[in-house]
Amino acid sequence: MIFITAKFTIKPEYAERWPEIAGPFTRATRNEPGNLWFEWSRSLDDPNEYVLVEAFRDGDAGAAHVNSAHFKQAQQDLPQHLAHTPKIISQTVDQDDWSELGELAVK
């Protein structure tokens, strides 16, 4: 799978509304057949930072995502709300879901 983590620093005046602002893009991406997950979290340290954790089935699904109409629309709509260009880590990993964190196993 393609596993991606991205950090978005939102302009302070939009930070509270970011889930709503990114909502159409989020919903459309989650509906893509190759999307495994697309989850936003807000930083505990910086209220203007959101972290996106997403995964796609494979490279073809990732390509379909970046070539979709909703991705192109997000490229037009979202940057005006950002303080700077998001930071990203994108890797291909040999698995298709989350693994358990054995060091903190719940018994």
Short mmCIF file of the C-alpha atoms (twelve columns), coordinates in Angstrom:
data_MODEL
# 
_entry.id   MODEL 
# 
loop_
_atom_site.group_PDB 
_atom_site.id 
_atom_site.type_symbol 
_atom_site.label_atom_id 
_atom_site.label_alt_id 
_atom_site.label_comp_id 
_atom_site.label_asym_id 
_atom_site.label_seq_id 
_atom_site.Cartn_x 
_atom_site.Cartn_y 
_atom_site.Cartn_z 
_atom_site.pdbx_PDB_model_num 
ATOM 1   C CA . MET A 1   0.000   0.000  0.000   1 
ATOM 2   C CA . ILE A 2   0.951   3.660  -0.308  1 
ATOM 3   C CA . PHE A 3   1.085   5.094  3.229   1 
ATOM 4   C CA . ILE A 4   1.112   8.877  3.556   1 
ATOM 5   C CA . THR A 5   1.361   11.244 6.490   1 
ATOM 6   C CA . ALA A 6   1.113   14.977 5.875   1 
ATOM 7   C CA . LYS A 7   1.229   17.983 8.207   1 
ATOM 8   C CA . PHE A 8   -0.916  20.992 7.344   1 
ATOM 9   C CA . THR A 9   -0.405  24.323 9.108   1 
ATOM 10  C CA . ILE A 10  -3.643  26.235 8.781   1 
ATOM 11  C CA . LYS A 11  -3.907  30.015 8.968   1 
ATOM 12  C CA . PRO A 12  -5.170  30.780 12.493  1 
ATOM 13  C CA . GLU A 13  -8.394  32.363 11.263  1 
ATOM 14  C CA . TYR A 14  -9.363  29.070 9.547   1 
ATOM 15  C CA . ALA A 15  -8.052  26.501 12.036  1 
ATOM 16  C CA . GLU A 16  -11.360 25.901 13.837  1 
ATOM 17  C CA . ARG A 17  -13.182 25.456 10.532  1 
ATOM 18  C CA . TRP A 18  -10.576 23.262 8.818   1 
ATOM 19  C CA . PRO A 19  -12.610 20.014 9.100   1 
ATOM 20  C CA . GLU A 20  -15.522 21.788 7.399   1 
ATOM 21  C CA . ILE A 21  -13.273 23.441 4.787   1 
ATOM 22  C CA . ALA A 22  -11.560 20.146 3.913   1 
ATOM 23  C CA . GLY A 23  -14.822 18.199 4.239   1 
ATOM 24  C CA . PRO A 24  -15.756 17.846 0.553   1 
ATOM 25  C CA . PHE A 25  -12.240 16.675 -0.340  1 
ATOM 26  C CA . THR A 26  -12.184 14.288 2.615   1 
ATOM 27  C CA . ARG A 27  -15.550 12.724 1.780   1 
ATOM 28  C CA . ALA A 28  -14.719 12.345 -1.920  1 
ATOM 29  C CA . THR A 29  -11.349 10.758 -1.155  1 
ATOM 30  C CA . ARG A 30  -12.857 8.316  1.328   1 
ATOM 31  C CA . ASN A 31  -15.265 7.210  -1.409  1 
ATOM 32  C CA . GLU A 32  -12.479 6.319  -3.844  1 
ATOM 33  C CA . PRO A 33  -12.380 2.548  -4.416  1 
ATOM 34  C CA . GLY A 34  -8.604  2.392  -3.773  1 
ATOM 35  C CA . ASN A 35  -8.611  4.483  -0.600  1 
ATOM 36  C CA . LEU A 36  -7.981  2.480  2.569   1 
ATOM 37  C CA . TRP A 37  -8.267  5.402  5.003   1 
ATOM 38  C CA . PHE A 38  -8.090  9.181  5.088   1 
ATOM 39  C CA . GLU A 39  -8.019  10.481 8.667   1 
ATOM 40  C CA . TRP A 40  -7.409  13.957 10.071  1 
ATOM 41  C CA . SER A 41  -6.123  14.672 13.586  1 
ATOM 42  C CA . ARG A 42  -5.381  17.962 15.267  1 
ATOM 43  C CA . SER A 43  -2.039  18.516 16.958  1 
ATOM 44  C CA . LEU A 44  -2.018  18.670 20.748  1 
ATOM 45  C CA . ASP A 45  0.915   21.104 20.619  1 
ATOM 46  C CA . ASP A 46  -0.143  23.479 17.828  1 
ATOM 47  C CA . PRO A 47  -3.857  24.255 17.395  1 
ATOM 48  C CA . ASN A 48  -3.189  25.406 13.830  1 
ATOM 49  C CA . GLU A 49  -1.662  22.088 12.750  1 
ATOM 50  C CA . TYR A 50  -3.618  19.151 11.392  1 
ATOM 51  C CA . VAL A 51  -2.063  15.799 10.526  1 
ATOM 52  C CA . LEU A 52  -3.491  13.701 7.732   1 
ATOM 53  C CA . VAL A 53  -2.873  9.952  7.726   1 
ATOM 54  C CA . GLU A 54  -3.964  8.302  4.508   1 
ATOM 55  C CA . ALA A 55  -3.420  5.072  2.616   1 
ATOM 56  C CA . PHE A 56  -4.168  3.779  -0.848  1 
ATOM 57  C CA . ARG A 57  -4.321  0.165  -1.981  1 
ATOM 58  C CA . ASP A 58  -1.437  0.546  -4.457  1 
ATOM 59  C CA . GLY A 59  0.273   2.908  -6.856  1 
ATOM 60  C CA . ASP A 60  -2.634  2.771  -9.302  1 
ATOM 61  C CA . ALA A 61  -5.038  3.857  -6.561  1 
ATOM 62  C CA . GLY A 62  -2.659  6.658  -5.564  1 
ATOM 63  C CA . ALA A 63  -2.435  7.819  -9.173  1 
ATOM 64  C CA . ALA A 64  -6.226  7.741  -9.506  1 
ATOM 65  C CA . HIS A 65  -6.424  9.910  -6.389  1 
ATOM 66  C CA . VAL A 66  -4.047  12.638 -7.603  1 
ATOM 67  C CA . ASN A 67  -5.709  12.638 -11.030 1 
ATOM 68  C CA . SER A 68  -9.272  12.867 -9.676  1 
ATOM 69  C CA . ALA A 69  -11.512 15.885 -10.158 1 
ATOM 70  C CA . HIS A 70  -11.845 16.369 -6.388  1 
ATOM 71  C CA . PHE A 71  -8.048  16.405 -5.957  1 
ATOM 72  C CA . LYS A 72  -7.740  19.051 -8.667  1 
ATOM 73  C CA . GLN A 73  -10.516 21.037 -6.959  1 
ATOM 74  C CA . ALA A 74  -8.721  20.769 -3.604  1 
ATOM 75  C CA . GLN A 75  -5.573  22.135 -5.251  1 
ATOM 76  C CA . GLN A 76  -7.614  25.221 -6.104  1 
ATOM 77  C CA . ASP A 77  -9.623  25.546 -2.876  1 
ATOM 78  C CA . LEU A 78  -7.369  24.558 0.020   1 
ATOM 79  C CA . PRO A 79  -4.071  26.504 -0.346  1 
ATOM 80  C CA . GLN A 80  -5.686  29.856 0.469   1 
ATOM 81  C CA . HIS A 81  -6.357  28.506 3.981   1 
ATOM 82  C CA . LEU A 82  -2.807  27.262 4.586   1 
ATOM 83  C CA . ALA A 83  0.011   29.133 6.317   1 
ATOM 84  C CA . HIS A 84  2.599   27.296 4.179   1 
ATOM 85  C CA . THR A 85  3.044   24.263 1.934   1 
ATOM 86  C CA . PRO A 86  2.206   21.016 3.764   1 
ATOM 87  C CA . LYS A 87  4.989   18.594 4.684   1 
ATOM 88  C CA . ILE A 88  4.627   14.970 3.586   1 
ATOM 89  C CA . ILE A 89  6.080   11.501 4.009   1 
ATOM 90  C CA . SER A 90  4.917   8.979  1.407   1 
ATOM 91  C CA . GLN A 91  6.117   5.382  1.387   1 
ATOM 92  C CA . THR A 92  5.142   2.099  -0.158  1 
ATOM 93  C CA . VAL A 93  4.801   -0.521 2.562   1 
ATOM 94  C CA . ASP A 94  4.260   -4.265 2.287   1 
ATOM 95  C CA . GLN A 95  0.974   -4.574 4.163   1 
ATOM 96  C CA . ASP A 96  -2.667  -3.681 3.627   1 
ATOM 97  C CA . ASP A 97  -3.840  -2.586 7.070   1 
ATOM 98  C CA . TRP A 98  -2.602  -1.447 10.482  1 
ATOM 99  C CA . SER A 99  -0.525  -3.857 12.561  1 
ATOM 100 C CA . GLU A 100 -0.837  -4.213 16.326  1 
ATOM 101 C CA . LEU A 101 1.721   -2.448 18.512  1 
ATOM 102 C CA . GLY A 102 2.913   -5.519 20.385  1 
ATOM 103 C CA . GLU A 103 4.967   -3.542 22.902  1 
ATOM 104 C CA . LEU A 104 1.734   -2.090 24.296  1 
ATOM 105 C CA . ALA A 105 -0.467  -5.171 23.962  1 
ATOM 106 C CA . VAL A 106 -3.715  -5.000 25.888  1 
ATOM 107 C CA . LYS A 107 -4.468  -8.237 27.717  1 
# 
